Amino acid sequence: MKQFECGSLVPGCTWHTEAEEGAEIVRRAAEHLRTAHGESVIRPGMVEQIKARVHEAAESRRQQA
Ligand SMILES: [Zn+2]
């Protein structure tokens, strides 16, 4: 499970999300930035910034398939 905290990109924001796929994190984060922070256009550099801040959720127990 991967995790992204918006506060690492927008200081003071407490929104965060978790997903199995990094691409899903980026999709949700981009949607959040549009709706919550008024970013009408998500620039390529913004996606890179989101990707750079996605990390493995430390507290989630991973099940080995
Ligand atoms: Zn935010």
PDB file of the backbone (N, CA, C, O) and the ligand in Angstrom, with CONECT records:
HET     ZN  A 101       1
ATOM      1  N   MET A   1       0.840  -1.199   0.000  1.00  0.00           N
ATOM      2  CA  MET A   1       0.000   0.000   0.000  1.00  0.00           C
ATOM      3  C   MET A   1       0.871   1.243   0.000  1.00  0.00           C
ATOM      4  O   MET A   1       1.830   1.358   0.763  1.00  0.00           O
ATOM      5  N   LYS A   2       0.512   2.164  -0.873  1.00  0.00           N
ATOM      6  CA  LYS A   2       1.255   3.424  -0.937  1.00  0.00           C
ATOM      7  C   LYS A   2       0.412   4.551  -0.361  1.00  0.00           C
ATOM      8  O   LYS A   2      -0.811   4.444  -0.261  1.00  0.00           O
ATOM      9  N   GLN A   3       1.075   5.615   0.009  1.00  0.00           N
ATOM     10  CA  GLN A   3       0.421   6.681   0.731  1.00  0.00           C
ATOM     11  C   GLN A   3       0.964   8.029   0.253  1.00  0.00           C
ATOM     12  O   GLN A   3       2.128   8.154  -0.127  1.00  0.00           O
ATOM     13  N   PHE A   4       0.089   9.024   0.283  1.00  0.00           N
ATOM     14  CA  PHE A   4       0.507  10.379  -0.066  1.00  0.00           C
ATOM     15  C   PHE A   4      -0.182  11.363   0.862  1.00  0.00           C
ATOM     16  O   PHE A   4      -1.397  11.316   1.056  1.00  0.00           O
ATOM     17  N   GLU A   5       0.616  12.253   1.431  1.00  0.00           N
ATOM     18  CA  GLU A   5       0.054  13.311   2.268  1.00  0.00           C
ATOM     19  C   GLU A   5       0.163  14.627   1.527  1.00  0.00           C
ATOM     20  O   GLU A   5       1.254  15.048   1.143  1.00  0.00           O
ATOM     21  N   CYS A   6      -0.983  15.278   1.327  1.00  0.00           N
ATOM     22  CA  CYS A   6      -0.974  16.555   0.606  1.00  0.00           C
ATOM     23  C   CYS A   6      -0.140  17.597   1.344  1.00  0.00           C
ATOM     24  O   CYS A   6       0.432  18.494   0.724  1.00  0.00           O
ATOM     25  N   GLY A   7      -0.074  17.477   2.676  1.00  0.00           N
ATOM     26  CA  GLY A   7       0.678  18.446   3.464  1.00  0.00           C
ATOM     27  C   GLY A   7       2.152  18.502   3.097  1.00  0.00           C
ATOM     28  O   GLY A   7       2.819  19.501   3.367  1.00  0.00           O
ATOM     29  N   SER A   8       2.674  17.429   2.478  1.00  0.00           N
ATOM     30  CA  SER A   8       4.071  17.431   2.049  1.00  0.00           C
ATOM     31  C   SER A   8       4.257  18.296   0.803  1.00  0.00           C
ATOM     32  O   SER A   8       5.377  18.657   0.440  1.00  0.00           O
ATOM     33  N   LEU A   9       3.132  18.620   0.157  1.00  0.00           N
ATOM     34  CA  LEU A   9       3.180  19.433  -1.059  1.00  0.00           C
ATOM     35  C   LEU A   9       2.568  20.811  -0.814  1.00  0.00           C
ATOM     36  O   LEU A   9       3.084  21.828  -1.278  1.00  0.00           O
ATOM     37  N   VAL A  10       1.455  20.822  -0.074  1.00  0.00           N
ATOM     38  CA  VAL A  10       0.770  22.065   0.275  1.00  0.00           C
ATOM     39  C   VAL A  10       0.783  22.185   1.800  1.00  0.00           C
ATOM     40  O   VAL A  10      -0.035  21.561   2.475  1.00  0.00           O
ATOM     41  N   PRO A  11       1.697  22.975   2.343  1.00  0.00           N
ATOM     42  CA  PRO A  11       1.834  23.088   3.802  1.00  0.00           C
ATOM     43  C   PRO A  11       0.507  23.426   4.469  1.00  0.00           C
ATOM     44  O   PRO A  11      -0.198  24.343   4.046  1.00  0.00           O
ATOM     45  N   GLY A  12       0.174  22.672   5.518  1.00  0.00           N
ATOM     46  CA  GLY A  12      -1.043  22.937   6.274  1.00  0.00           C
ATOM     47  C   GLY A  12      -2.222  22.074   5.878  1.00  0.00           C
ATOM     48  O   GLY A  12      -3.192  21.972   6.629  1.00  0.00           O
ATOM     49  N   CYS A  13      -2.158  21.448   4.710  1.00  0.00           N
ATOM     50  CA  CYS A  13      -3.262  20.598   4.268  1.00  0.00           C
ATOM     51  C   CYS A  13      -3.140  19.234   4.926  1.00  0.00           C
ATOM     52  O   CYS A  13      -2.058  18.647   4.951  1.00  0.00           O
ATOM     53  N   THR A  14      -4.251  18.727   5.461  1.00  0.00           N
ATOM     54  CA  THR A  14      -4.214  17.448   6.176  1.00  0.00           C
ATOM     55  C   THR A  14      -4.758  16.295   5.333  1.00  0.00           C
ATOM     56  O   THR A  14      -4.839  15.164   5.812  1.00  0.00           O
ATOM     57  N   TRP A  15      -5.131  16.572   4.088  1.00  0.00           N
ATOM     58  CA  TRP A  15      -5.679  15.522   3.224  1.00  0.00           C
ATOM     59  C   TRP A  15      -4.601  14.484   2.902  1.00  0.00           C
ATOM     60  O   TRP A  15      -3.436  14.817   2.685  1.00  0.00           O
ATOM     61  N   HIS A  16      -5.020  13.239   2.879  1.00  0.00           N
ATOM     62  CA  HIS A  16      -4.075  12.182   2.501  1.00  0.00           C
ATOM     63  C   HIS A  16      -4.846  11.055   1.848  1.00  0.00           C
ATOM     64  O   HIS A  16      -6.069  10.977   1.971  1.00  0.00           O
ATOM     65  N   THR A  17      -4.139  10.186   1.157  1.00  0.00           N
ATOM     66  CA  THR A  17      -4.803   9.076   0.493  1.00  0.00           C
ATOM     67  C   THR A  17      -3.887   7.870   0.464  1.00  0.00           C
ATOM     68  O   THR A  17      -2.668   7.995   0.581  1.00  0.00           O
ATOM     69  N   GLU A  18      -4.489   6.698   0.308  1.00  0.00           N
ATOM     70  CA  GLU A  18      -3.737   5.452   0.201  1.00  0.00           C
ATOM     71  C   GLU A  18      -4.265   4.666  -0.985  1.00  0.00           C
ATOM     72  O   GLU A  18      -5.464   4.685  -1.265  1.00  0.00           O
ATOM     73  N   ALA A  19      -3.385   3.984  -1.673  1.00  0.00           N
ATOM     74  CA  ALA A  19      -3.815   3.112  -2.758  1.00  0.00           C
ATOM     75  C   ALA A  19      -2.701   2.105  -3.039  1.00  0.00           C
ATOM     76  O   ALA A  19      -1.550   2.307  -2.652  1.00  0.00           O
ATOM     77  N   GLU A  20      -3.064   1.023  -3.716  1.00  0.00           N
ATOM     78  CA  GLU A  20      -2.063   0.012  -4.046  1.00  0.00           C
ATOM     79  C   GLU A  20      -1.134   0.506  -5.146  1.00  0.00           C
ATOM     80  O   GLU A  20       0.054   0.184  -5.168  1.00  0.00           O
ATOM     81  N   GLU A  21      -1.700   1.299  -6.063  1.00  0.00           N
ATOM     82  CA  GLU A  21      -0.934   1.721  -7.232  1.00  0.00           C
ATOM     83  C   GLU A  21      -0.530   3.184  -7.128  1.00  0.00           C
ATOM     84  O   GLU A  21      -1.329   4.039  -6.745  1.00  0.00           O
ATOM     85  N   GLY A  22       0.714   3.455  -7.473  1.00  0.00           N
ATOM     86  CA  GLY A  22       1.173   4.836  -7.484  1.00  0.00           C
ATOM     87  C   GLY A  22       0.359   5.695  -8.430  1.00  0.00           C
ATOM     88  O   GLY A  22       0.108   6.868  -8.155  1.00  0.00           O
ATOM     89  N   ALA A  23      -0.058   5.105  -9.556  1.00  0.00           N
ATOM     90  CA  ALA A  23      -0.838   5.858 -10.537  1.00  0.00           C
ATOM     91  C   ALA A  23      -2.187   6.288  -9.962  1.00  0.00           C
ATOM     92  O   ALA A  23      -2.691   7.369 -10.266  1.00  0.00           O
ATOM     93  N   GLU A  24      -2.760   5.422  -9.124  1.00  0.00           N
ATOM     94  CA  GLU A  24      -4.041   5.753  -8.487  1.00  0.00           C
ATOM     95  C   GLU A  24      -3.851   6.896  -7.483  1.00  0.00           C
ATOM     96  O   GLU A  24      -4.700   7.780  -7.369  1.00  0.00           O
ATOM     97  N   ILE A  25      -2.744   6.868  -6.769  1.00  0.00           N
ATOM     98  CA  ILE A  25      -2.424   7.961  -5.831  1.00  0.00           C
ATOM     99  C   ILE A  25      -2.344   9.277  -6.604  1.00  0.00           C
ATOM    100  O   ILE A  25      -2.927  10.283  -6.198  1.00  0.00           O
ATOM    101  N   VAL A  26      -1.619   9.258  -7.717  1.00  0.00           N
ATOM    102  CA  VAL A  26      -1.452  10.480  -8.512  1.00  0.00           C
ATOM    103  C   VAL A  26      -2.802  10.968  -9.018  1.00  0.00           C
ATOM    104  O   VAL A  26      -3.076  12.168  -9.015  1.00  0.00           O
ATOM    105  N   ARG A  27      -3.646  10.032  -9.455  1.00  0.00           N
ATOM    106  CA  ARG A  27      -4.964  10.404  -9.970  1.00  0.00           C
ATOM    107  C   ARG A  27      -5.800  11.077  -8.877  1.00  0.00           C
ATOM    108  O   ARG A  27      -6.406  12.124  -9.102  1.00  0.00           O
ATOM    109  N   ARG A  28      -5.824  10.467  -7.702  1.00  0.00           N
ATOM    110  CA  ARG A  28      -6.605  11.025  -6.600  1.00  0.00           C
ATOM    111  C   ARG A  28      -6.042  12.356  -6.140  1.00  0.00           C
ATOM    112  O   ARG A  28      -6.787  13.289  -5.840  1.00  0.00           O
ATOM    113  N   ALA A  29      -4.702  12.438  -6.084  1.00  0.00           N
ATOM    114  CA  ALA A  29      -4.064  13.667  -5.622  1.00  0.00           C
ATOM    115  C   ALA A  29      -4.337  14.806  -6.598  1.00  0.00           C
ATOM    116  O   ALA A  29      -4.592  15.938  -6.187  1.00  0.00           O
ATOM    117  N   ALA A  30      -4.283  14.500  -7.891  1.00  0.00           N
ATOM    118  CA  ALA A  30      -4.553  15.516  -8.899  1.00  0.00           C
ATOM    119  C   ALA A  30      -5.984  16.021  -8.770  1.00  0.00           C
ATOM    120  O   ALA A  30      -6.246  17.216  -8.902  1.00  0.00           O
ATOM    121  N   GLU A  31      -6.917  15.088  -8.509  1.00  0.00           N
ATOM    122  CA  GLU A  31      -8.309  15.474  -8.339  1.00  0.00           C
ATOM    123  C   GLU A  31      -8.469  16.349  -7.096  1.00  0.00           C
ATOM    124  O   GLU A  31      -9.206  17.335  -7.103  1.00  0.00           O
ATOM    125  N   HIS A  32      -7.764  15.968  -6.033  1.00  0.00           N
ATOM    126  CA  HIS A  32      -7.818  16.761  -4.797  1.00  0.00           C
ATOM    127  C   HIS A  32      -7.256  18.164  -5.029  1.00  0.00           C
ATOM    128  O   HIS A  32      -7.830  19.151  -4.569  1.00  0.00           O
ATOM    129  N   LEU A  33      -6.146  18.245  -5.735  1.00  0.00           N
ATOM    130  CA  LEU A  33      -5.528  19.557  -5.990  1.00  0.00           C
ATOM    131  C   LEU A  33      -6.463  20.449  -6.788  1.00  0.00           C
ATOM    132  O   LEU A  33      -6.511  21.662  -6.584  1.00  0.00           O
ATOM    133  N   ARG A  34      -7.221  19.820  -7.716  1.00  0.00           N
ATOM    134  CA  ARG A  34      -8.189  20.589  -8.501  1.00  0.00           C
ATOM    135  C   ARG A  34      -9.312  21.103  -7.624  1.00  0.00           C
ATOM    136  O   ARG A  34      -9.654  22.285  -7.665  1.00  0.00           O
ATOM    137  N   THR A  35      -9.895  20.196  -6.817  1.00  0.00           N
ATOM    138  CA  THR A  35     -11.107  20.550  -6.082  1.00  0.00           C
ATOM    139  C   THR A  35     -10.803  21.375  -4.832  1.00  0.00           C
ATOM    140  O   THR A  35     -11.564  22.279  -4.488  1.00  0.00           O
ATOM    141  N   ALA A  36      -9.693  21.068  -4.146  1.00  0.00           N
ATOM    142  CA  ALA A  36      -9.418  21.707  -2.859  1.00  0.00           C
ATOM    143  C   ALA A  36      -8.491  22.910  -2.980  1.00  0.00           C
ATOM    144  O   ALA A  36      -8.571  23.842  -2.180  1.00  0.00           O
ATOM    145  N   HIS A  37      -7.621  22.890  -3.971  1.00  0.00           N
ATOM    146  CA  HIS A  37      -6.610  23.943  -4.057  1.00  0.00           C
ATOM    147  C   HIS A  37      -6.709  24.775  -5.331  1.00  0.00           C
ATOM    148  O   HIS A  37      -5.852  25.619  -5.594  1.00  0.00           O
ATOM    149  N   GLY A  38      -7.754  24.535  -6.118  1.00  0.00           N
ATOM    150  CA  GLY A  38      -8.002  25.382  -7.266  1.00  0.00           C
ATOM    151  C   GLY A  38      -6.989  25.256  -8.391  1.00  0.00           C
ATOM    152  O   GLY A  38      -6.826  26.169  -9.201  1.00  0.00           O
ATOM    153  N   GLU A  39      -6.296  24.092  -8.433  1.00  0.00           N
ATOM    154  CA  GLU A  39      -5.367  23.862  -9.537  1.00  0.00           C
ATOM    155  C   GLU A  39      -6.158  23.364 -10.735  1.00  0.00           C
ATOM    156  O   GLU A  39      -6.397  22.163 -10.866  1.00  0.00           O
ATOM    157  N   SER A  40      -6.563  24.268 -11.604  1.00  0.00           N
ATOM    158  CA  SER A  40      -7.416  23.872 -12.721  1.00  0.00           C
ATOM    159  C   SER A  40      -6.651  23.031 -13.730  1.00  0.00           C
ATOM    160  O   SER A  40      -7.224  22.171 -14.398  1.00  0.00           O
ATOM    161  N   VAL A  41      -5.366  23.286 -13.834  1.00  0.00           N
ATOM    162  CA  VAL A  41      -4.528  22.492 -14.732  1.00  0.00           C
ATOM    163  C   VAL A  41      -3.419  21.844 -13.916  1.00  0.00           C
ATOM    164  O   VAL A  41      -2.656  22.523 -13.229  1.00  0.00           O
ATOM    165  N   ILE A  42      -3.341  20.508 -14.005  1.00  0.00           N
ATOM    166  CA  ILE A  42      -2.268  19.798 -13.316  1.00  0.00           C
ATOM    167  C   ILE A  42      -1.080  19.707 -14.271  1.00  0.00           C
ATOM    168  O   ILE A  42      -1.110  18.970 -15.256  1.00  0.00           O
ATOM    169  N   ARG A  43      -0.046  20.466 -13.962  1.00  0.00           N
ATOM    170  CA  ARG A  43       1.122  20.491 -14.842  1.00  0.00           C
ATOM    171  C   ARG A  43       1.946  19.214 -14.660  1.00  0.00           C
ATOM    172  O   ARG A  43       1.908  18.592 -13.598  1.00  0.00           O
ATOM    173  N   PRO A  44       2.696  18.824 -15.708  1.00  0.00           N
ATOM    174  CA  PRO A  44       3.554  17.636 -15.597  1.00  0.00           C
ATOM    175  C   PRO A  44       4.479  17.713 -14.384  1.00  0.00           C
ATOM    176  O   PRO A  44       4.702  16.699 -13.722  1.00  0.00           O
ATOM    177  N   GLY A  45       5.010  18.867 -14.084  1.00  0.00           N
ATOM    178  CA  GLY A  45       5.886  19.025 -12.931  1.00  0.00           C
ATOM    179  C   GLY A  45       5.175  18.723 -11.620  1.00  0.00           C
ATOM    180  O   GLY A  45       5.786  18.249 -10.663  1.00  0.00           O
ATOM    181  N   MET A  46       3.873  19.005 -11.590  1.00  0.00           N
ATOM    182  CA  MET A  46       3.082  18.717 -10.407  1.00  0.00           C
ATOM    183  C   MET A  46       2.979  17.214 -10.184  1.00  0.00           C
ATOM    184  O   MET A  46       3.079  16.737  -9.054  1.00  0.00           O
ATOM    185  N   VAL A  47       2.778  16.472 -11.272  1.00  0.00           N
ATOM    186  CA  VAL A  47       2.711  15.018 -11.178  1.00  0.00           C
ATOM    187  C   VAL A  47       4.030  14.463 -10.631  1.00  0.00           C
ATOM    188  O   VAL A  47       4.037  13.564  -9.790  1.00  0.00           O
ATOM    189  N   GLU A  48       5.138  15.010 -11.119  1.00  0.00           N
ATOM    190  CA  GLU A  48       6.440  14.565 -10.625  1.00  0.00           C
ATOM    191  C   GLU A  48       6.588  14.849  -9.141  1.00  0.00           C
ATOM    192  O   GLU A  48       7.148  14.043  -8.399  1.00  0.00           O
ATOM    193  N   GLN A  49       6.084  16.000  -8.711  1.00  0.00           N
ATOM    194  CA  GLN A  49       6.164  16.350  -7.287  1.00  0.00           C
ATOM    195  C   GLN A  49       5.324  15.400  -6.437  1.00  0.00           C
ATOM    196  O   GLN A  49       5.723  15.018  -5.337  1.00  0.00           O
ATOM    197  N   ILE A  50       4.161  15.027  -6.958  1.00  0.00           N
ATOM    198  CA  ILE A  50       3.318  14.061  -6.247  1.00  0.00           C
ATOM    199  C   ILE A  50       4.037  12.722  -6.164  1.00  0.00           C
ATOM    200  O   ILE A  50       4.133  12.130  -5.090  1.00  0.00           O
ATOM    201  N   LYS A  51       4.542  12.244  -7.301  1.00  0.00           N
ATOM    202  CA  LYS A  51       5.227  10.945  -7.344  1.00  0.00           C
ATOM    203  C   LYS A  51       6.397  10.910  -6.362  1.00  0.00           C
ATOM    204  O   LYS A  51       6.638   9.904  -5.695  1.00  0.00           O
ATOM    205  N   ALA A  52       7.118  12.033  -6.289  1.00  0.00           N
ATOM    206  CA  ALA A  52       8.299  12.084  -5.426  1.00  0.00           C
ATOM    207  C   ALA A  52       7.928  11.967  -3.951  1.00  0.00           C
ATOM    208  O   ALA A  52       8.772  11.631  -3.120  1.00  0.00           O
ATOM    209  N   ARG A  53       6.645  12.249  -3.622  1.00  0.00           N
ATOM    210  CA  ARG A  53       6.220  12.251  -2.226  1.00  0.00           C
ATOM    211  C   ARG A  53       5.389  11.027  -1.861  1.00  0.00           C
ATOM    212  O   ARG A  53       4.994  10.867  -0.706  1.00  0.00           O
ATOM    213  N   VAL A  54       5.122  10.166  -2.835  1.00  0.00           N
ATOM    214  CA  VAL A  54       4.409   8.920  -2.541  1.00  0.00           C
ATOM    215  C   VAL A  54       5.380   7.976  -1.833  1.00  0.00           C
ATOM    216  O   VAL A  54       6.521   7.797  -2.258  1.00  0.00           O
ATOM    217  N   HIS A  55       4.900   7.385  -0.753  1.00  0.00           N
ATOM    218  CA  HIS A  55       5.765   6.447  -0.034  1.00  0.00           C
ATOM    219  C   HIS A  55       4.948   5.255   0.436  1.00  0.00           C
ATOM    220  O   HIS A  55       3.718   5.299   0.454  1.00  0.00           O
ATOM    221  N   GLU A  56       5.643   4.192   0.815  1.00  0.00           N
ATOM    222  CA  GLU A  56       4.965   3.017   1.340  1.00  0.00           C
ATOM    223  C   GLU A  56       4.341   3.352   2.687  1.00  0.00           C
ATOM    224  O   GLU A  56       4.983   3.960   3.544  1.00  0.00           O
ATOM    225  N   ALA A  57       3.077   2.949   2.870  1.00  0.00           N
ATOM    226  CA  ALA A  57       2.412   3.166   4.141  1.00  0.00           C
ATOM    227  C   ALA A  57       3.046   2.260   5.181  1.00  0.00           C
ATOM    228  O   ALA A  57       2.937   1.037   5.099  1.00  0.00           O
ATOM    229  N   ALA A  58       3.708   2.864   6.160  1.00  0.00           N
ATOM    230  CA  ALA A  58       4.508   2.096   7.112  1.00  0.00           C
ATOM    231  C   ALA A  58       3.651   1.209   8.005  1.00  0.00           C
ATOM    232  O   ALA A  58       4.062   0.107   8.371  1.00  0.00           O
ATOM    233  N   GLU A  59       2.456   1.689   8.358  1.00  0.00           N
ATOM    234  CA  GLU A  59       1.673   0.982   9.358  1.00  0.00           C
ATOM    235  C   GLU A  59       0.829  -0.146   8.801  1.00  0.00           C
ATOM    236  O   GLU A  59       0.288  -0.948   9.562  1.00  0.00           O
ATOM    237  N   SER A  60       0.707  -0.220   7.476  1.00  0.00           N
ATOM    238  CA  SER A  60      -0.134  -1.257   6.903  1.00  0.00           C
ATOM    239  C   SER A  60       0.626  -2.580   6.829  1.00  0.00           C
ATOM    240  O   SER A  60       1.786  -2.626   6.418  1.00  0.00           O
ATOM    241  N   ARG A  61      -0.049  -3.648   7.234  1.00  0.00           N
ATOM    242  CA  ARG A  61       0.586  -4.966   7.152  1.00  0.00           C
ATOM    243  C   ARG A  61       0.340  -5.562   5.788  1.00  0.00           C
ATOM    244  O   ARG A  61      -0.804  -5.736   5.368  1.00  0.00           O
ATOM    245  N   ARG A  62       1.407  -5.869   5.109  1.00  0.00           N
ATOM    246  CA  ARG A  62       1.291  -6.391   3.751  1.00  0.00           C
ATOM    247  C   ARG A  62       1.094  -7.913   3.826  1.00  0.00           C
ATOM    248  O   ARG A  62       1.747  -8.611   4.602  1.00  0.00           O
ATOM    249  N   GLN A  63       0.194  -8.382   3.011  1.00  0.00           N
ATOM    250  CA  GLN A  63       0.000  -9.824   2.939  1.00  0.00           C
ATOM    251  C   GLN A  63       0.742 -10.360   1.729  1.00  0.00           C
ATOM    252  O   GLN A  63       0.554  -9.896   0.604  1.00  0.00           O
ATOM    253  N   GLN A  64       1.576 -11.333   1.980  1.00  0.00           N
ATOM    254  CA  GLN A  64       2.316 -11.937   0.874  1.00  0.00           C
ATOM    255  C   GLN A  64       1.406 -12.928   0.173  1.00  0.00           C
ATOM    256  O   GLN A  64       0.859 -13.831   0.806  1.00  0.00           O
ATOM    257  N   ALA A  65       1.246 -12.767  -1.102  1.00  0.00           N
ATOM    258  CA  ALA A  65       0.319 -13.624  -1.854  1.00  0.00           C
ATOM    259  C   ALA A  65       0.924 -15.018  -2.044  1.00  0.00           C
ATOM    260  O   ALA A  65       0.297 -15.884  -2.653  1.00  0.00           O
TER     261      ALA A  65
HETATM  262 ZN    ZN A 101      -4.492  19.407  -0.105  1.00  0.00          ZN2+
END
